[in-house]
Each structure stands twice: as structure tokens, then as C-alpha cells.
Amino acid sequence: MSELTHTDDTGRVRMVDTGSKPVQLRAATASGRINMLPETVTLVRENLMKKGDVMTVAELAGIQAAKRCGELIPLCHNIPLDQVKVTLTTDSSGISAVSTVRCTGRTGVEMEALTAVTVALLTVYDMCKAADKSMSITDIRLDKKEKHDIA
């Protein structure tokens, strides 16, 4: 196991100093899923939920969440993001979410991608909870993280 980066030599919490790191192109992709009844999926697909267009609202909520990640998670840096993309897709038993976040900076954007997916799925849950008490959010994970030097 590697050394924890958010603690000092005495074990006290600290924010990582990224000042000496090079500015690089950074990206991260995360995904997750919400399982629901087929009838609920139909209501979402046909845009019949009383709270509105579930897919559009959830994608927008995910984008907003990525932009606010530094306010939500105590030791995350506030990162100027170049792009946040959140895509939701339906299948017969639920909705899958994928988020890709990009920045030009000194630290990665995996927390922003994970936060975007999580909040998008929570938004789906909130908008559909009156119609389906059996929903479950699962499989939230970081799928890919990359960084490239700026030429």
C-alpha cells in the first residue's frame, strides 16, 4: 500500500500541495447505474414523470456537481474544468450514467467525474422515488484516469 497523501508525517490531515506539479492535460471517466422497475424506465423514456424530464435534469445536475466538487469534498482542490460531459442511457432494467471530465491543471479530475455520476444518479432517484420504491444505485466506479504533458 502506498503512502496516504492527505496526511502529514504525524498523521494529521492536510491538503496536498500541487504547486510544484507540472500543468498537464488531465481527464477521468466514471460510471454508475440505477436499477429500477421496467415500468419506471418506461415512464422516464416517455418523459411522463411528474417532476419533469429526468434524463436532462440528471445530466445537468451531474455537470453542476462536478463544478462544485471542491465545495463538497473537504480536501479536493477547486479545479477550473475545461469540459464535463454526463450521459445517461436507459435499458430495460435501469439507467446507466457515464461522466468524462477534462482540465488543464496540476491535479486529476477523478473526484469530479465520480461526483458527477453520483449526483446524476441521485437526481434520477429523487425524480423517480414516488413511482418506484425498489430503486438501487450501484457500481459507481472510476473507469479511466489519464494525464498528458502539454506539447
Secondary structure per residue as TSV (DSSP state, phi and psi in degrees):
chain	resnum	aa	ss	phi	psi
A	1	M	-	360.0	135.1
A	2	S	-	-81.6	166.9
A	3	E	-	-64.5	140.9
A	4	L	-	-71.5	134.5
A	5	T	T	-90.0	-14.8
A	6	H	T	-102.5	20.4
A	7	T	B	-133.1	150.1
A	8	D	-	-88.3	-171.1
A	9	D	T	-63.0	-22.4
A	10	T	T	-98.2	1.7
A	11	G	S	91.3	2.7
A	12	R	-	-79.0	147.3
A	13	V	B	-67.5	144.5
A	14	R	-	-154.0	156.1
A	15	M	-	-88.8	136.1
A	16	V	-	-66.0	135.9
A	17	D	-	-85.9	111.8
A	18	T	-	-100.6	5.0
A	19	G	T	-59.1	-30.4
A	20	S	T	-92.2	-4.3
A	21	K	S	-76.3	149.9
A	22	P	-	-75.0	149.6
A	23	V	-	-73.9	126.3
A	24	Q	E	-135.4	163.1
A	25	L	E	-78.9	126.6
A	26	R	E	-129.6	145.0
A	27	A	E	-148.5	152.5
A	28	A	E	-147.5	145.1
A	29	T	E	-125.4	132.6
A	30	A	E	-129.4	160.0
A	31	S	E	-146.0	165.6
A	32	G	E	-170.2	-179.6
A	33	R	E	-151.2	149.8
A	34	I	E	-123.4	123.5
A	35	N	E	-89.5	140.8
A	36	M	-	-153.4	167.6
A	37	L	-	-63.8	147.3
A	38	P	H	-55.7	-34.2
A	39	E	H	-64.5	-35.7
A	40	T	H	-69.7	-41.2
A	41	V	H	-57.9	-42.5
A	42	T	H	-61.2	-44.4
A	43	L	H	-59.8	-40.4
A	44	V	H	-67.3	-48.4
A	45	R	H	-59.6	-38.1
A	46	E	T	-90.0	6.5
A	47	N	T	55.0	48.2
A	48	L	-	-109.5	7.8
A	49	M	-	-72.6	139.1
A	50	K	T	-62.8	-28.8
A	51	K	T	-80.4	-7.5
A	52	G	-	120.6	-161.9
A	53	D	-	-75.5	96.2
A	54	V	H	-58.3	-48.0
A	55	M	H	-63.1	-47.0
A	56	T	H	-66.3	-45.5
A	57	V	H	-63.5	-41.9
A	58	A	H	-67.0	-40.4
A	59	E	H	-63.3	-42.9
A	60	L	H	-64.1	-41.1
A	61	A	H	-61.5	-39.3
A	62	G	H	-63.5	-42.0
A	63	I	H	-62.1	-47.5
A	64	Q	H	-60.3	-40.2
A	65	A	H	-64.1	-42.8
A	66	A	H	-58.6	-40.0
A	67	K	H	-68.3	-20.6
A	68	R	T	-109.2	10.4
A	69	C	H	-53.7	-43.0
A	70	G	H	-62.5	-21.7
A	71	E	H	-86.2	-23.9
A	72	L	H	-89.7	-37.4
A	73	I	S	-110.3	116.4
A	74	P	T	-51.4	-39.6
A	75	L	T	-102.9	9.3
A	76	C	-	-75.8	143.9
A	77	H	-	-77.9	150.7
A	78	N	-	-80.9	113.3
A	79	I	-	-112.8	127.2
A	80	P	-	-69.7	117.5
A	81	L	E	-91.8	139.1
A	82	D	E	-86.5	-34.1
A	83	Q	E	-157.4	140.2
A	84	V	E	-131.7	124.5
A	85	K	E	-124.0	127.2
A	86	V	E	-125.6	125.0
A	87	T	E	-126.1	127.4
A	88	L	E	-110.3	139.1
A	89	T	E	-134.0	146.4
A	90	T	E	-102.6	154.1
A	91	D	E	-139.4	-171.7
A	92	S	T	-67.3	-18.2
A	93	S	T	-124.4	13.2
A	94	G	E	161.5	-160.6
A	95	I	E	-131.4	132.9
A	96	S	E	-104.6	144.9
A	97	A	E	-123.7	138.2
A	98	V	E	-132.4	134.8
A	99	S	E	-127.9	135.5
A	100	T	E	-123.4	129.6
A	101	V	E	-123.5	138.0
A	102	R	E	-130.6	147.7
A	103	C	E	-153.2	166.5
A	104	T	E	-113.9	105.9
A	105	G	E	-166.8	-167.8
A	106	R	S	-102.7	-1.8
A	107	T	S	-144.6	157.6
A	108	G	-	-74.1	169.4
A	109	V	-	-118.4	25.3
A	110	E	H	-66.2	-35.6
A	111	M	H	-67.0	-35.6
A	112	E	H	-65.8	-42.1
A	113	A	H	-65.3	-43.9
A	114	L	H	-65.2	-39.3
A	115	T	H	-66.0	-40.8
A	116	A	H	-59.8	-46.9
A	117	V	H	-63.8	-45.3
A	118	T	H	-61.6	-47.5
A	119	V	H	-69.6	-35.7
A	120	A	H	-59.8	-45.3
A	121	L	H	-69.4	-37.2
A	122	L	H	-62.8	-35.0
A	123	T	H	-66.1	-43.1
A	124	V	H	-57.7	-47.0
A	125	Y	H	-57.3	-48.9
A	126	D	H	-60.2	-42.0
A	127	M	H	-75.4	-19.8
A	128	C	H	-111.3	-4.1
A	129	K	T	-61.7	-28.7
A	130	A	T	-69.6	-27.3
A	131	A	T	-94.0	-18.7
A	132	D	-	-149.6	109.5
A	133	K	T	-87.5	-4.3
A	134	S	T	-99.0	2.2
A	135	M	-	-62.4	148.4
A	136	S	E	-143.4	136.4
A	137	I	E	-93.6	130.0
A	138	T	E	-141.4	168.4
A	139	D	E	57.4	32.6
A	140	I	E	-73.2	125.8
A	141	R	E	-156.7	158.8
A	142	L	E	-86.9	121.5
A	143	D	E	-93.5	-32.1
A	144	K	E	-159.7	141.1
A	145	K	E	-140.8	132.2
A	146	E	E	-146.6	157.5
A	147	K	E	-146.3	144.3
A	148	H	E	-137.4	140.1
A	149	D	E	-65.0	148.2
A	150	I	-	-83.8	126.2
A	151	A	-	-75.2	360.0
